[in-house]
Amino acid sequence: MTPEKRPELRLLSPPAEQESVSSSSVRSFQPALTERGALTARLALTQRDDSELVALVQAGESSAFEVLYRRHSPYVMALAVRVQGNPGDVEDIVHDAFLKVHHKLHDLRAGNSFRPWLASVVVSLVRSRLRRRRMLGLLGLSTSEPIDLDALAAPDAGPEVRAQLAQVYRVLDTVSVEEKICWTLRFVEGRKLEEVAQLAGCSLATSKRRIAAVQQKIVFAELVRSIEDPSPTEGIPSKNGGAQ
């Protein structure tokens, strides 16, 4: 009896079109996976503190600087508006400030001091702009910018407070740029005297002297105003919650 011959088995390769469909499906998911990974990475960066972000930027991670910009640009923009008294060229000032700190970020040793350092750069740029505009005004090439009370006063500030705030900034326009900056940092920003000196780039004694000079003029202006209009006054609530 001859043994039964078994049929030969052949391994069938998958159809070509099936392989192509499978590859295209994987490729179609790649952009979504990449985008999701990038989003996760950005979210992770937002959880890091300034010192960690500065270290990452110094190591070449450009996306970390974007997080620093988004975190601190509203603060320095408001700072520039309050020191100037109006929002003129504020976006350009903030843009230039971030460019400067980016170019010199390798010199920053303590990453947690990024915000004060950035603020000092903004104050320096505002100082230059105020000086330039005053010089142009003396030459008759520029007019003084109006005080923007909407940008300066707290949302719930009444007419009396807004009038007092306008008077204060009119006085500030009559003093030197350096005196204006020191007084604004002290009484509008609510900074400590040591911080005022650091941001203004002067000694503690000089900052005190500049603040006192402006304060005398403001007190005198208020005295004149109270004689002309004896209605009671109230403190000035600024945008950052402080009051004078």
C-alpha positions as CSV (number, residue, x, y, z in Angstrom):
1,M,0.0,0.0,0.0
2,T,1.6,3.2,-1.1
3,P,1.5,6.1,1.4
4,E,-0.9,8.9,0.7
5,K,0.8,11.9,-0.8
6,R,0.2,15.0,1.2
7,P,-0.3,18.3,-0.6
8,E,2.5,20.8,-0.4
9,L,1.9,23.9,1.7
10,R,3.0,27.3,0.4
11,L,3.3,30.5,2.4
12,L,1.3,33.2,0.8
13,S,2.8,36.7,0.9
14,P,0.4,39.5,1.7
15,P,-1.0,41.3,-1.3
16,A,1.1,44.4,-2.4
17,E,-1.9,46.7,-1.9
18,Q,-2.4,45.5,1.7
19,E,1.2,46.4,2.5
20,S,0.8,49.8,0.9
21,V,-2.4,50.5,2.9
22,S,-0.7,49.6,6.1
23,S,2.3,51.8,5.5
24,S,0.2,54.8,4.5
25,S,-1.9,54.4,7.6
26,V,1.2,54.5,9.8
27,R,2.4,57.6,7.9
28,S,-0.9,59.3,8.3
29,F,-0.6,59.0,12.1
30,Q,2.9,60.3,12.3
31,P,2.0,64.1,12.0
32,A,-0.6,63.7,14.7
33,L,1.7,61.9,17.0
34,T,4.5,64.4,16.4
35,E,2.1,67.4,17.1
36,R,0.9,65.7,20.2
37,G,4.4,65.1,21.4
38,A,5.3,68.8,20.8
39,L,2.3,69.9,22.7
40,T,3.2,67.7,25.6
41,A,6.7,69.1,25.6
42,R,5.4,72.7,25.6
43,L,3.1,72.0,28.5
44,A,6.0,70.4,30.4
45,L,8.1,73.5,29.8
46,T,5.3,75.8,31.3
47,Q,5.6,73.8,34.5
48,R,9.3,74.7,34.9
49,D,10.5,77.7,36.9
50,D,12.6,80.6,35.4
51,S,15.9,79.2,36.5
52,E,15.2,75.9,34.7
53,L,14.0,77.6,31.6
54,V,17.0,79.9,31.5
55,A,19.3,76.9,31.8
56,L,17.5,75.2,28.9
57,V,17.8,78.3,26.7
58,Q,21.5,78.5,27.5
59,A,21.7,74.9,26.4
60,G,20.1,75.7,23.0
61,E,16.4,75.0,23.7
62,S,14.7,77.9,21.9
63,S,11.2,76.9,22.9
64,A,12.1,77.6,26.5
65,F,12.6,81.2,25.7
66,E,9.1,81.4,24.2
67,V,7.7,80.2,27.5
68,L,9.7,83.0,29.3
69,Y,8.3,85.5,26.9
70,R,4.7,84.4,27.4
71,R,5.2,84.4,31.1
72,H,6.7,87.8,31.6
73,S,5.7,90.0,28.7
74,P,2.3,91.1,30.2
75,Y,4.1,92.2,33.4
76,V,6.9,94.3,31.6
77,M,4.4,95.7,29.2
78,A,2.3,97.1,32.1
79,L,5.5,98.3,33.8
80,A,6.5,100.3,30.7
81,V,3.0,101.8,30.5
82,R,3.0,103.0,34.1
83,V,6.5,104.4,34.0
84,Q,5.8,106.3,30.8
85,G,2.2,107.3,31.6
86,N,1.0,106.1,28.2
87,P,1.2,103.0,26.0
88,G,3.2,104.7,23.3
89,D,5.7,102.3,21.6
90,V,5.3,99.9,24.5
91,E,5.2,96.8,22.3
92,D,8.4,97.9,20.6
93,I,10.1,98.5,24.0
94,V,9.1,95.0,25.2
95,H,10.2,93.4,22.0
96,D,13.6,95.1,22.1
97,A,14.0,94.2,25.8
98,F,13.5,90.5,25.1
99,L,15.9,90.7,22.2
100,K,18.5,92.2,24.5
101,V,18.1,89.7,27.3
102,H,18.1,86.8,24.7
103,H,21.5,88.0,23.3
104,K,23.0,88.3,26.8
105,L,21.3,85.4,28.5
106,H,24.5,83.5,28.7
107,D,25.8,86.1,31.1
108,L,22.9,85.5,33.6
109,R,24.2,83.3,36.4
110,A,21.1,83.1,38.6
111,G,18.2,82.1,36.5
112,N,15.6,83.0,39.2
113,S,16.7,86.7,38.7
114,F,15.4,86.7,35.1
115,R,12.3,88.8,35.9
116,P,14.1,91.6,37.8
117,W,16.8,91.7,35.1
118,L,14.2,91.9,32.4
119,A,12.4,94.7,34.3
120,S,15.7,96.7,34.6
121,V,16.2,96.4,30.8
122,V,12.7,97.7,30.2
123,V,13.2,100.6,32.5
124,S,16.4,101.5,30.8
125,L,14.7,101.4,27.4
126,V,11.8,103.6,28.7
127,R,14.3,106.0,30.1
128,S,16.0,106.3,26.7
129,R,12.7,106.9,25.0
130,L,11.6,109.6,27.5
131,R,14.8,111.4,27.1
132,R,14.6,111.3,23.4
133,R,11.1,112.6,23.3
134,R,11.9,115.4,25.7
135,M,14.9,116.4,23.6
136,L,12.7,116.4,20.5
137,G,10.1,118.5,22.3
138,L,12.7,121.1,23.3
139,L,13.7,121.3,19.6
140,G,10.1,121.7,18.6
141,L,10.2,118.4,16.7
142,S,7.7,116.5,18.8
143,T,4.7,117.1,21.0
144,S,4.1,115.7,24.4
145,E,2.1,112.5,24.6
146,P,-1.3,112.7,26.4
147,I,-1.7,110.7,29.6
148,D,-3.7,107.6,29.1
149,L,-5.9,107.3,32.2
150,D,-7.6,104.2,30.9
151,A,-4.2,102.4,30.8
152,L,-3.2,103.7,34.2
153,A,-6.2,103.9,36.5
154,A,-7.8,100.9,38.1
155,P,-11.1,99.8,36.5
156,D,-13.2,100.9,39.5
157,A,-11.5,104.3,39.8
158,G,-14.0,107.2,40.1
159,P,-13.7,110.6,38.5
160,E,-12.0,112.2,41.5
161,V,-9.3,109.5,41.5
162,R,-8.8,109.8,37.8
163,A,-8.4,113.6,38.2
164,Q,-5.9,113.1,40.9
165,L,-4.0,110.5,38.9
166,A,-3.9,112.9,35.9
167,Q,-2.5,115.6,38.1
168,V,0.2,113.4,39.5
169,Y,1.4,112.5,36.0
170,R,1.3,116.1,34.9
171,V,3.7,116.8,37.8
172,L,5.9,113.8,36.7
173,D,6.2,115.4,33.2
174,T,7.8,118.4,34.8
175,V,10.6,116.6,36.7
176,S,13.6,114.9,35.3
177,V,13.3,111.5,33.6
178,E,15.4,109.9,36.4
179,E,13.2,111.4,39.1
180,K,10.0,110.3,37.3
181,I,11.2,106.7,37.0
182,C,12.3,106.4,40.7
183,W,9.0,107.9,42.0
184,T,6.9,105.8,39.7
185,L,8.7,102.6,40.7
186,R,8.3,103.5,44.4
187,F,4.7,104.8,44.6
188,V,2.9,103.3,41.5
189,E,4.7,100.0,41.2
190,G,5.0,99.7,45.0
191,R,8.7,98.7,44.9
192,K,11.0,98.7,47.9
193,L,13.7,101.3,47.9
194,E,16.4,98.7,47.2
195,E,14.5,97.5,44.2
196,V,13.9,101.0,42.9
197,A,17.7,101.7,43.1
198,Q,18.4,98.4,41.3
199,L,15.9,99.0,38.5
200,A,16.8,102.6,38.1
201,G,20.5,101.8,38.0
202,C,21.5,104.2,40.8
203,S,22.5,104.1,44.4
204,L,20.0,103.8,47.2
205,A,20.8,107.4,48.4
206,T,20.3,108.8,44.9
207,S,16.9,107.0,44.5
208,K,15.8,108.4,47.9
209,R,16.8,111.9,46.9
210,R,15.0,111.7,43.5
211,I,11.8,110.3,45.1
212,A,11.8,113.1,47.8
213,A,12.2,115.8,45.1
214,V,9.2,114.5,43.2
215,Q,7.1,114.0,46.4
216,Q,7.6,117.7,47.4
217,K,6.3,118.8,44.0
218,I,3.3,116.5,44.2
219,V,2.4,117.6,47.7
220,F,2.7,121.2,46.6
221,A,0.5,120.6,43.6
222,E,-2.1,118.8,45.8
223,L,-2.0,121.8,48.2
224,V,-2.8,124.2,45.4
225,R,-5.5,121.9,44.1
226,S,-7.1,121.6,47.6
227,I,-7.2,125.4,47.9
228,E,-8.9,125.7,44.5
229,D,-11.2,122.8,45.1
230,P,-11.6,121.9,48.8
231,S,-13.5,118.6,48.1
232,P,-12.0,115.6,49.8
233,T,-9.6,113.4,47.9
234,E,-8.8,109.7,48.1
235,G,-5.8,107.5,47.4
236,I,-5.0,106.5,43.8
237,P,-5.6,102.8,43.2
238,S,-3.2,101.9,40.4
239,K,-3.6,99.0,37.9
240,N,-1.3,96.8,40.0
241,G,-3.5,97.2,43.1
242,G,-1.4,99.8,45.0
243,A,-2.5,103.1,46.3
244,Q,-0.8,106.4,47.0
